[in-house]
Amino acid sequence: MLSDVCYIDVRNLHRLIDLLAPAVEDAHFFVCSMGDGLDRWVDEVRICDGRSSLARWTVVGDAWADFPTLCAELAANRAGDEVYGRFVTFLSDR
């Protein structure tokens, strides 16, 4: 899910994911904030056996320009993770 600017409190999204997790098949996806602020982030969400988990990567300020480098470094540790590969490909096409 990509959004230019998020007008809702992201805690509402996290709460919604927690509430829906018991009714959702196992899932793995990314939520990326590329808003105008200096607090850009990427959340990796996993739903497994009715429970959700979330990991957040943040890049502050101008360092966001180095985000593709960060993705490449993380990819080396995620060999075979097709979801992550699609996410990075999607970001690089933007």
All heavy atoms as an XYZ file, in Angstrom:
741
protein
N       0.860     -1.148      0.000
C       0.000      0.000      0.000
C       0.909      1.214      0.000
O       1.826      1.306      0.808
C      -0.864     -0.040      1.255
C      -1.791      1.130      1.390
S      -3.045      0.781      2.623
C      -2.590      1.929      3.871
N       0.695      2.112     -0.893
C       1.486      3.324     -0.954
C       0.572      4.528     -0.894
O      -0.487      4.530     -1.503
C       2.288      3.361     -2.252
C       3.780      3.438     -2.024
C       4.303      2.047     -1.786
C       4.431      4.060     -3.186
N       1.003      5.520     -0.189
C       0.200      6.713     -0.045
C       1.133      7.914     -0.042
O       2.192      7.872      0.562
C      -0.569      6.628      1.267
O      -0.996      7.884      1.674
N       0.749      8.982     -0.717
C       1.584     10.175     -0.719
C       1.542     10.857      0.639
O       2.549     11.204      1.208
C       1.136     11.135     -1.831
C       2.003     12.371     -1.880
O       3.219     12.238     -1.661
O       1.466     13.456     -2.109
N       0.357     11.061      1.158
C       0.194     11.683      2.462
C      -0.883     10.912      3.217
O      -1.937     10.621      2.677
C      -0.221     13.168      2.336
C      -0.446     13.779      3.706
C       0.821     13.958      1.576
N      -0.593     10.565      4.440
C      -1.545      9.810      5.246
C      -2.258     10.771      6.179
O      -1.637     11.384      7.048
C      -0.818      8.733      6.037
S      -1.918      7.686      6.957
N      -3.558     10.928      6.000
C      -4.327     11.853      6.817
C      -4.945     11.191      8.039
O      -5.526     11.863      8.859
C      -5.437     12.498      5.979
C      -4.878     13.427      4.935
C      -4.810     13.034      3.607
C      -4.410     14.682      5.277
C      -4.299     13.886      2.650
C      -3.890     15.542      4.328
C      -3.830     15.142      3.014
O      -3.314     15.965      2.078
N      -4.829      9.879      8.143
C      -5.351      9.221      9.336
C      -4.187      8.881     10.252
O      -3.052      8.739      9.813
C      -6.145      7.940      8.987
C      -5.233      6.897      8.331
C      -7.338      8.254      8.129
C      -5.833      5.532      8.240
N      -4.477      8.790     11.496
C      -3.463      8.380     12.457
C      -3.105      6.929     12.142
O      -3.980      6.060     12.103
C      -4.049      8.519     13.856
C      -3.012      8.299     14.934
O      -2.061      7.524     14.713
O      -3.160      8.902     15.998
N      -1.846      6.652     11.915
C      -1.427      5.311     11.511
C      -1.737      4.275     12.601
O      -1.883      3.094     12.318
C       0.047      5.296     11.089
C       0.961      5.338     12.281
C       0.338      4.102     10.209
N      -1.891      4.732     13.848
C      -2.262      3.787     14.901
C      -3.622      3.162     14.607
O      -3.880      2.019     14.988
C      -2.264      4.475     16.257
C      -0.850      4.853     16.711
C      -0.878      5.664     17.959
N      -1.550      6.935     17.661
C      -1.635      7.943     18.490
N      -1.115      7.855     19.678
N      -2.254      9.062     18.142
N      -4.501      3.893     13.915
C      -5.794      3.334     13.527
C      -5.594      2.175     12.561
O      -6.302      1.163     12.642
C      -6.682      4.393     12.884
C      -7.124      5.453     13.864
O      -7.121      5.237     15.067
N      -7.484      6.610     13.351
N      -4.652      2.308     11.640
C      -4.359      1.228     10.689
C      -3.814      0.019     11.436
O      -4.232     -1.113     11.184
C      -3.364      1.703      9.631
C      -2.916      0.640      8.633
C      -4.098      0.113      7.829
C      -1.834      1.186      7.732
N      -2.898      0.240     12.358
C      -2.339     -0.881     13.114
C      -3.421     -1.583     13.932
O      -3.455     -2.811     14.004
C      -1.223     -0.395     14.033
C      -0.057      0.168     13.294
N       0.887      0.958     13.899
C       0.327      0.075     12.004
C       1.792      1.317     13.020
N       1.471      0.800     11.852
N      -4.303     -0.811     14.519
C      -5.402     -1.390     15.300
C      -6.338     -2.199     14.405
O      -6.775     -3.288     14.761
C      -6.179     -0.269     16.023
C      -7.320     -0.753     16.845
C      -6.848     -1.473     18.089
N      -8.015     -1.847     18.879
C      -8.160     -3.036     19.423
N      -7.226     -3.941     19.322
N      -9.240     -3.318     20.100
N      -6.638     -1.673     13.219
C      -7.485     -2.382     12.264
C      -6.853     -3.712     11.860
O      -7.535     -4.741     11.803
C      -7.731     -1.522     11.030
C      -8.545     -2.178      9.912
C      -9.957     -2.487     10.384
C      -8.570     -1.283      8.694
N      -5.561     -3.711     11.606
C      -4.868     -4.953     11.239
C      -4.986     -5.965     12.378
O      -5.275     -7.142     12.142
C      -3.396     -4.670     10.881
C      -3.322     -3.900      9.560
C      -2.595     -5.956     10.800
C      -1.955     -3.321      9.246
N      -4.797     -5.510     13.616
C      -4.941     -6.412     14.771
C      -6.346     -6.990     14.859
O      -6.522     -8.172     15.138
C      -4.619     -5.678     16.072
C      -3.132     -5.441     16.261
O      -2.323     -6.123     15.605
O      -2.789     -4.569     17.078
N      -7.357     -6.145     14.623
C      -8.742     -6.603     14.715
C      -9.094     -7.583     13.597
O      -9.880     -8.522     13.812
C      -9.701     -5.416     14.677
C      -9.696     -4.509     15.912
C     -10.531     -3.257     15.653
C     -10.221     -5.274     17.124
N      -8.549     -7.367     12.412
C      -8.873     -8.229     11.271
C      -8.046     -9.514     11.220
O      -8.439    -10.473     10.562
C      -8.671     -7.462      9.964
C      -9.669     -6.350      9.680
C      -9.270     -5.595      8.419
C     -11.074     -6.909      9.543
N      -6.921     -9.540     11.899
C      -6.002    -10.677     11.807
C      -6.666    -12.037     12.037
O      -6.392    -12.981     11.279
C      -4.822    -10.474     12.757
N      -7.537    -12.193     13.034
C      -8.136    -13.515     13.236
C      -9.002    -13.982     12.057
O      -9.215    -15.176     11.877
C      -9.003    -13.336     14.494
C      -8.402    -12.175     15.206
C      -7.898    -11.264     14.117
N      -9.493    -13.059     11.251
C     -10.381    -13.415     10.148
C      -9.668    -13.442      8.794
O     -10.290    -13.734      7.782
C     -11.538    -12.418     10.079
N      -8.373    -13.154      8.792
C      -7.633    -13.052      7.533
C      -6.723    -14.258      7.381
O      -6.124    -14.729      8.356
C      -6.788    -11.746      7.521
C      -5.880    -11.682      6.322
C      -7.697    -10.535      7.570
N      -6.631    -14.746      6.145
C      -5.647    -15.783      5.863
C      -4.266    -15.206      6.135
O      -4.087    -13.999      6.192
C      -5.729    -16.200      4.387
C      -7.000    -16.907      4.014
C      -7.053    -18.333      4.534
O      -5.987    -18.956      4.686
O      -8.167    -18.814      4.791
N      -3.280    -16.047      6.273
C      -1.928    -15.565      6.500
C      -1.556    -14.561      5.413
O      -1.891    -14.743      4.239
C      -0.944    -16.721      6.503
C      -1.136    -17.636      7.718
O      -1.933    -17.286      8.597
O      -0.482    -18.673      7.772
N      -0.900    -13.481      5.794
C      -0.573    -12.407      4.856
C       0.784    -11.807      5.205
O       1.266    -11.918      6.333
C      -1.645    -11.317      4.921
N       1.376    -11.189      4.207
C       2.665    -10.506      4.363
C       2.629     -9.337      3.398
O       2.487     -9.528      2.199
C       3.798    -11.474      4.015
C       5.163    -10.907      4.183
N       6.254    -11.504      3.603
C       5.634     -9.820      4.841
C       7.338    -10.808      3.904
N       6.977     -9.772      4.659
N       2.719     -8.099      3.922
C       2.670     -6.930      3.046
C       3.389     -5.757      3.694
O       3.794     -5.815      4.854
C       1.223     -6.566      2.699
C       0.344     -6.249      3.874
C       0.196     -4.950      4.321
C      -0.353     -7.258      4.513
C      -0.629     -4.660      5.403
C      -1.182     -6.975      5.594
C      -1.314     -5.673      6.035
N       3.561     -4.704      2.904
C       4.273     -3.516      3.340
C       3.370     -2.298      3.210
O       2.576     -2.206      2.281
C       5.527     -3.296      2.494
C       6.549     -4.385      2.658
C       6.478     -5.542      1.909
C       7.567     -4.248      3.583
C       7.409     -6.555      2.066
C       8.496     -5.260      3.751
C       8.424     -6.408      2.996
N       3.505     -1.370      4.147
C       2.821     -0.083      4.096
C       3.926      0.958      4.123
O       4.762      0.959      5.029
C       1.876      0.120      5.295
C       1.204      1.478      5.234
C       0.847     -0.997      5.371
N       3.929      1.829      3.124
C       5.021      2.775      2.958
C       4.500      4.202      3.024
O       3.606      4.568      2.269
C       5.692      2.522      1.612
S       7.085      3.581      1.265
N       5.056      5.014      3.924
C       4.703      6.427      4.009
C       5.772      7.232      3.283
O       6.938      7.212      3.654
C       4.645      6.884      5.467
O       4.607      8.296      5.525
N       5.360      7.924      2.245
C       6.290      8.768      1.498
C       5.776     10.195      1.525
O       5.840     10.915      0.553
C       6.426      8.252      0.072
C       6.916      6.823      0.023
S       7.037      6.178     -1.625
C       8.709      6.663     -1.976
N       5.246     10.598      2.665
C       4.630     11.908      2.815
C       5.616     13.048      2.753
O       6.798     12.871      2.485
N       5.111     14.218      3.034
C       5.919     15.423      2.932
C       6.776     15.666      4.163
O       7.659     16.505      4.145
C       5.008     16.640      2.713
C       4.236     16.526      1.409
O       4.765     15.909      0.478
O       3.110     17.041      1.349
N       6.516     14.970      5.227
C       7.257     15.201      6.462
C       8.634     14.577      6.444
O       9.039     13.931      5.472
N       9.348     14.769      7.530
C      10.692     14.203      7.639
C      10.694     12.887      8.389
O      11.748     12.372      8.742
C      11.609     15.211      8.349
C      11.815     16.531      7.600
C      12.688     17.451      8.437
C      12.427     16.296      6.235
N       9.537     12.324      8.640
C       9.435     11.082      9.392
C       8.886      9.962      8.517
O       7.911      9.322      8.838
C       8.575     11.277     10.634
C       7.160     11.740     10.292
O       6.951     12.207      9.164
O       6.280     11.610     11.159
N       9.518      9.725      7.411
C       9.048      8.687      6.482
C       9.380      7.320      7.042
O      10.384      7.125      7.706
C       9.694      8.911      5.127
C       9.256     10.246      4.567
C      10.013     10.599      3.343
N       9.626     11.938      2.922
C      10.343     12.683      2.134
N      11.472     12.239      1.667
N       9.925     13.871      1.802
N       8.530      6.360      6.723
C       8.680      5.030      7.289
C       8.101      3.971      6.370
O       7.323      4.260      5.483
C       8.024      4.945      8.672
C       6.641      5.515      8.721
C       6.300      6.769      9.116
C       5.411      4.878      8.318
N       4.938      6.944      8.998
C       4.375      5.807      8.512
C       5.101      3.626      7.815
C       3.045      5.511      8.227
C       3.775      3.337      7.530
C       2.771      4.267      7.742
N       8.499      2.731      6.653
C       7.948      1.551      5.983
C       7.625      0.541      7.075
O       8.461      0.260      7.933
C       8.953      0.932      4.990
C       8.412     -0.376      4.440
C       9.284      1.888      3.868
N       6.387      0.051      7.069
C       5.985     -1.001      7.992
C       5.904     -2.314      7.237
O       5.337     -2.381      6.147
C       4.598     -0.719      8.592
C       4.609      0.388      9.625
O       5.702      0.766     10.090
O       3.521      0.867      9.971
N       6.469     -3.346      7.811
C       6.309     -4.702      7.285
C       5.318     -5.405      8.196
O       5.539     -5.504      9.401
C       7.637     -5.451      7.262
C       7.502     -6.865      6.750
C       8.828     -7.590      6.626
O       9.831     -7.110      7.184
O       8.841     -8.638      5.978
N       4.218     -5.863      7.621
C       3.146     -6.492      8.397
C       3.065     -7.964      8.011
O       3.092     -8.311      6.832
C       1.785     -5.809      8.112
C       0.679     -6.484      8.905
C       1.854     -4.319      8.420
N       2.968     -8.797      9.015
C       2.746    -10.234      8.808
C       1.551    -10.648      9.645
O       1.431    -10.260     10.802
C       3.965    -11.050      9.217
C       5.168    -10.832      8.336
C       6.336    -11.671      8.838
N       7.545    -11.363      8.134
C       8.033    -12.071      7.130
N       7.410    -13.153      6.718
N       9.153    -11.714      6.541
N       0.698    -11.424      9.031
C      -0.419    -12.038      9.755
C      -0.233    -13.535      9.612
O      -0.165    -14.060      8.501
C      -1.782    -11.590      9.186
C      -1.957    -10.082      9.356
C      -2.917    -12.350      9.875
C      -3.209     -9.521      8.705
N      -0.137    -14.197     10.742
C       0.090    -15.642     10.741
C      -0.703    -16.248     11.895
O      -0.590    -15.792     13.037
C       1.588    -15.925     10.902
S       1.990    -17.670     10.795
N      -1.494    -17.252     11.586
C      -2.303    -17.944     12.597
C      -3.167    -16.984     13.415
O      -3.297    -17.124     14.626
C      -1.407    -18.764     13.527
C      -0.669    -19.865     12.798
O      -1.227    -20.406     11.822
O       0.479    -20.171     13.186
N      -3.738    -15.976     12.737
C      -4.655    -15.062     13.391
C      -4.010    -13.974     14.226
O      -4.697    -13.229     14.914
N      -2.685    -13.868     14.174
C      -1.985    -12.839     14.952
C      -1.156    -11.980     14.006
O      -0.568    -12.478     13.057
C      -1.087    -13.484     15.993
C      -1.901    -14.421     16.906
C      -1.105    -14.910     18.025
N      -1.086    -13.821     19.007
C      -0.313    -13.829     20.071
N       0.481    -14.828     20.296
N      -0.348    -12.825     20.915
N      -1.097    -10.691     14.303
C      -0.319     -9.785     13.457
C       0.975     -9.377     14.147
O       1.058     -9.337     15.372
C      -1.139     -8.544     13.103
O      -1.379     -7.775     14.250
N       1.971     -9.095     13.328
C       3.209     -8.525     13.835
C       3.630     -7.417     12.884
O       3.323     -7.456     11.691
C       4.311     -9.579     13.954
O       4.640    -10.094     12.676
N       4.312     -6.441     13.419
C       4.677     -5.278     12.633
C       6.117     -4.900     12.948
O       6.520     -4.889     14.104
C       3.749     -4.113     12.991
C       3.992     -2.833     12.236
C       2.695     -2.361     11.614
C       4.577     -1.794     13.149
N       6.882     -4.616     11.892
C       8.241     -4.094     12.045
C       8.292     -2.786     11.273
O       7.762     -2.698     10.170
C       9.255     -5.080     11.494
N       8.900     -1.772     11.855
C       8.965     -0.467     11.196
C      10.413     -0.096     10.920
O      11.279     -0.235     11.752
C       8.337      0.607     12.068
C       8.535      2.000     11.461
C       7.681      3.032     12.095
N       6.334      2.873     11.561
C       5.316      3.645     11.866
N       5.470      4.634     12.709
N       4.136      3.432     11.347
N      10.629      0.395      9.686
C      11.908      0.993      9.321
C      11.652      2.481      9.176
O      10.695      2.884      8.515
C      12.434      0.465      7.999
C      12.493     -1.018      7.883
C      12.781     -1.920      8.869
C      12.248     -1.785      6.708
N      12.729     -3.192      8.367
C      12.416     -3.142      7.045
C      11.928     -1.454      5.398
C      12.267     -4.154      6.117
C      11.781     -2.471      4.479
C      11.954     -3.807      4.842
N      12.487      3.295      9.770
C      12.347      4.738      9.629
C      13.640      5.320      9.080
O      14.725      4.806      9.366
C      12.027      5.432     10.969
O      13.061      5.141     11.899
C      10.697      4.987     11.521
N      13.499      6.335      8.295
C      14.639      7.079      7.769
C      14.304      8.549      7.987
O      13.265      9.018      7.534
C      14.867      6.781      6.272
C      16.081      7.530      5.766
C      15.043      5.283      6.050
N      15.150      9.256      8.691
C      14.863     10.632      9.071
C      15.536     11.615      8.120
O      16.690     11.433      7.722
C      15.338     10.887     10.520
C      15.058     12.321     10.929
C      14.643      9.928     11.478
N      14.792     12.636      7.755
C      15.339     13.746      6.971
C      15.811     13.363      5.585
O      15.214     12.540      4.909
N      16.922     13.954      5.179
C      17.450     13.757      3.832
C      17.979     12.349      3.592
O      18.252     11.973      2.459
C      18.556     14.765      3.537
C      18.035     16.188      3.485
O      16.825     16.355      3.197
O      18.820     17.111      3.744
N      18.138     11.584      4.643
C      18.636     10.217      4.480
C      17.678      9.365      3.650
O      18.053      8.302      3.167
C      18.859      9.572      5.852
N      16.410      9.835      3.481
C      15.435      9.070      2.697
C      15.948      8.819      1.281
O      15.625      7.809      0.672
C      14.101      9.791      2.668
C      13.007      8.958      2.073
C      12.461      9.094      0.839
C      12.338      7.846      2.660
N      11.486      8.155      0.626
C      11.391      7.375      1.729
C      12.447      7.208      3.900
C      10.562      6.293      1.992
C      11.609      6.131      4.150
C      10.696      5.692      3.208
N      16.774      9.715      0.771
C      17.333      9.522     -0.575
C      18.188      8.264     -0.623
O      18.360      7.662     -1.679
C      18.155     10.735     -0.983
N      18.706      7.831      0.515
C      19.510      6.607      0.579
C      18.663      5.362      0.812
O      19.194      4.278      0.990
C      20.550      6.707      1.701
C      21.600      7.750      1.414
O      21.866      7.994      0.216
O      22.148      8.317      2.376
N      17.346      5.519      0.798
C      16.477      4.374      1.060
C      16.689      3.230      0.069
O      16.709      2.069      0.486
C      15.012      4.804      1.097
C      14.099      3.709      1.549
C      14.119      3.283      2.865
C      13.234      3.096      0.675
C      13.288      2.266      3.302
C      12.399      2.081      1.103
C      12.425      1.666      2.414
N      16.876      3.504     -1.239
C      17.151      2.379     -2.153
C      18.396      1.589     -1.746
O      18.423      0.361     -1.878
C      17.341      3.065     -3.510
C      16.537      4.323     -3.393
C      16.715      4.762     -1.957
N      19.401      2.268     -1.218
C      20.601      1.574     -0.748
C      20.262      0.696      0.443
O      20.709     -0.449      0.532
C      21.697      2.599     -0.369
O      21.955      3.423     -1.501
C      22.961      1.919      0.082
N      19.461      1.232      1.356
C      19.021      0.441      2.511
C      18.265     -0.803      2.055
O      18.504     -1.905      2.547
C      18.140      1.284      3.425
C      17.473      0.554      4.596
C      18.507      0.041      5.576
C      16.478      1.455      5.287
N      17.369     -0.645      1.087
C      16.603     -1.790      0.566
C      17.528     -2.844     -0.022
O      17.329     -4.043      0.188
C      15.610     -1.327     -0.496
S      14.186     -0.471      0.185
N      18.532     -2.402     -0.760
C      19.476     -3.346     -1.358
C      20.245     -4.104     -0.276
O      20.461     -5.316     -0.386
C      20.434     -2.612     -2.284
N      20.649     -3.404      0.771
C      21.361     -4.065      1.865
C      20.463     -5.066      2.577
O      20.888     -6.163      2.916
C      21.877     -3.022      2.854
C      22.998     -2.165      2.306
C      23.369     -1.030      3.242
O      22.864     -0.995      4.389
O      24.163     -0.166      2.814
N      19.205     -4.679      2.811
C      18.274     -5.593      3.467
C      17.975     -6.805      2.584
O      17.769     -7.903      3.084
C      16.979     -4.869      3.823
C      17.085     -3.841      4.949
C      15.792     -3.041      5.052
C      17.398     -4.518      6.268
N      17.953     -6.595      1.271
C      17.656     -7.691      0.352
C      18.694     -8.804      0.468
O      18.370     -9.985      0.307
C      17.588     -7.170     -1.084
N      19.928     -8.448      0.744
C      20.977     -9.457      0.883
C      20.660    -10.416      2.028
O      21.020    -11.591      1.984
C      22.321     -8.778      1.116
N      19.954     -9.920      3.043
C      19.583    -10.756      4.194
C      18.230    -11.431      4.007
O      17.770    -12.117      4.905
C      19.531     -9.905      5.469
C      20.873     -9.321      5.811
O      21.900     -9.924      5.568
N      20.856     -8.122      6.364
N      17.583    -11.206      2.867
C      16.232    -11.725      2.633
C      16.176    -12.568      1.360
O      15.222    -12.487      0.619
C      15.245    -10.569      2.522
C      15.090     -9.798      3.799
C      14.263     -8.558      3.532
N      13.662     -8.066      4.731
C      12.460     -8.398      5.186
N      11.683     -9.184      4.512
N      12.014     -7.903      6.307
N      17.195    -13.342      1.139
C      17.229    -14.184     -0.057
C      15.995    -15.081     -0.088
O      15.646    -15.717      0.907
C      18.498    -15.017     -0.076
N      15.297    -15.083     -1.208
C      14.120    -15.931     -1.363
C      12.820    -15.314     -0.863
O      11.775    -15.945     -0.980
N      12.843    -14.127     -0.303
C      11.627    -13.465      0.170
C      10.978    -12.747     -1.015
O      11.315    -11.624     -1.339
C      11.954    -12.481      1.286
C      10.714    -11.873      1.941
O       9.621    -11.909      1.335
O      10.851    -11.341      3.062
N      10.037    -13.423     -1.662
C       9.411    -12.882     -2.873
C       8.601    -11.617     -2.595
O       8.566    -10.709     -3.422
C       8.517    -13.941     -3.512
C       9.286    -15.121     -4.066
C       8.365    -16.175     -4.636
O       7.210    -15.850     -4.980
O       8.808    -17.328     -4.739
N       7.940    -11.539     -1.457
C       7.134    -10.361     -1.120
C       8.044     -9.137     -1.012
O       7.751     -8.079     -1.550
C       6.343    -10.577      0.189
C       5.626     -9.312      0.613
C       5.359    -11.717      0.016
N       9.160     -9.297     -0.337
C      10.108     -8.183     -0.206
C      10.647     -7.782     -1.586
O      10.756     -6.599     -1.897
C      11.253     -8.555      0.734
C      12.217     -7.420      0.929
C      11.877     -6.347      1.734
C      13.453     -7.403      0.298
C      12.735     -5.283      1.909
C      14.325     -6.347      0.463
C      13.957     -5.287      1.275
O      14.817     -4.241      1.428
N      10.947     -8.753     -2.407
C      11.441     -8.472     -3.766
C      10.437     -7.667     -4.576
O      10.804     -6.712     -5.268
N       9.150     -8.029     -4.491
C       8.117     -7.274     -5.212
C       7.986     -5.858     -4.664
O       7.790     -4.904     -5.409
C       6.771     -8.009     -5.144
C       6.732     -9.250     -6.017
C       5.320     -9.782     -6.191
N       4.590     -9.991     -4.951
C       4.537    -11.144     -4.285
N       5.164    -12.201     -4.737
N       3.831    -11.238     -3.181
N       8.101     -5.712     -3.347
C       8.030     -4.395     -2.722
C       9.164     -3.494     -3.220
O       8.940     -2.357     -3.619
C       8.083     -4.552     -1.204
C       8.271     -3.269     -0.459
C       7.260     -2.318     -0.424
C       9.441     -3.006      0.217
C       7.425     -1.131      0.274
C       9.617     -1.821      0.912
C       8.606     -0.878      0.936
N      10.385     -3.996     -3.214
C      11.534     -3.203     -3.672
C      11.394     -2.876     -5.157
O      11.665     -1.749     -5.570
C      12.857     -3.944     -3.385
C      14.038     -3.229     -4.041
C      13.073     -4.053     -1.886
N      10.941     -3.816     -5.956
C      10.735     -3.562     -7.378
C       9.696     -2.470     -7.571
O       9.884     -1.552     -8.382
C      10.288     -4.854     -8.102
O      11.310     -5.835     -7.942
C      10.033     -4.586     -9.567
N       8.619     -2.533     -6.810
C       7.572     -1.515     -6.903
C       8.120     -0.133     -6.549
O       7.858      0.855     -7.234
C       6.397     -1.884     -6.001
C       5.271     -0.898     -6.050
C       4.404     -0.879     -7.125
C       5.088      0.007     -5.036
C       3.363      0.023     -7.188
C       4.046      0.924     -5.075
C       3.187      0.941     -6.163
N       8.890     -0.060     -5.467
C       9.472      1.238     -5.072
C      10.444      1.760     -6.119
O      10.492      2.957     -6.381
C      10.191      1.111     -3.730
C       9.337      1.119     -2.484
C      10.228      1.056     -1.241
C       8.446      2.333     -2.406
N      11.219      0.880     -6.695
C      12.223      1.338     -7.672
C      11.574      1.803     -8.966
O      12.153      2.601     -9.699
C      13.241      0.233     -7.970
O      12.618     -0.864     -8.610
N      10.340      1.358     -9.235
C       9.620      1.804    -10.433
C       8.994      3.185    -10.244
O       8.554      3.779    -11.209
C       8.513      0.804    -10.806
C       9.082     -0.483    -11.366
O      10.276     -0.503    -11.741
O       8.340     -1.477    -11.416
N       8.943      3.675     -9.018
C       8.320      4.977     -8.741
C       9.243      6.099     -9.063
O      10.327      6.195     -8.917
C       7.891      5.069     -7.282
C       6.703      4.197     -7.019
C       6.144      4.409     -5.633
N       5.896      5.778     -5.313
C       4.722      6.400     -5.473
N       3.719      5.749     -5.955
N       4.556      7.649     -5.134
